[in-house]
């Protein structure tokens, strides 16, 4: 009996690891407008999926939008139930909340979006990459170097990263099923 329970627990643990890791896998392709898309594998009806959809819809409607305007649009999504703020980022920024010591480079412009009050496990970024930056590598480096436990006493439940052409979306947030 103990062996059976032990095997069941091991199977359950392995299944949960597989489910958690699927949020970090991306699939590349094109959307209906011919844009190159690196779509995150993200569970539907979650906060991360809703924000990714806002990113895609906004860029489809206005491909020339600034990163600050894009982050302002994303932070106004109704799934976000806190007062948010969008902030443009300098190209030579050295600190990115949620990335510990990792320094993000390879972008022409960027903006962050998040809560006004810092006790919520939420941080998002949008990047317009420079011509010499590989989009796939950039997205992978974000997911590989992020720290969902960066915030004091709270941890992000969901990490979502993807791209349309040379614009990159990244968020760590609560799963917040809609």
Buried (B, 14 or more C-beta within 10 A) or exposed (E): EEEEEEEEEEEEEEEEEEEEEEBBEBEEEEBEEEBEBBBBEBBEEBBBBBBBBBBBEBBEEEEEBBBBBBBBBBBEBEBBEEEBEBBBBEEEBEEBBBBEEBEBEBBEBBBBBBBEEEEBBBBBBBBBBEEEBEBEEBBBBBBEBBBBBBBEEBEBBBBBBBBBBBBBBBBBBBBBEE
